[in-house]
Amino acid sequence: MKTDKLITIETLCAHYHINPTFVTELHEVGLIETIQIQDEQFIDTVHLVRIERIIRLHQDLEINLEGIEVIDRLLARLDLMHKQIISLENKLQRFESF
């Protein structure tokens, strides 16, 4: 597997000054996905924005894992609804042009 778009958990933890057990807990509750290659755990860099948001919620606002799960779920629903609104607006514009 190509590792050029992966970051080690060790590097992530050092950069954001977080404990590796926090990352393990995030993985265990299903908030992030990790990739195991040989003896090392990695995270795909595509997910860094989401991980940074989770870290900010935890560090800056002192929100626990359960709260982060709820917020993450609500933000995902909000994003889905936003995409649906854009799609509906585009359809409406097509009908209005007739």
PyMOL commands that set and color helices and strands:
alter all, ss='L'
color gray80, all
select helices_A, chain A and resi 9-16+20-28+45-59+65-96
alter helices_A, ss='H'
color red, helices_A
select strands_A, chain A and resi 6-8+35-37+40-44
alter strands_A, ss='S'
color yellow, strands_A
deselect
rebuild
show_as cartoon
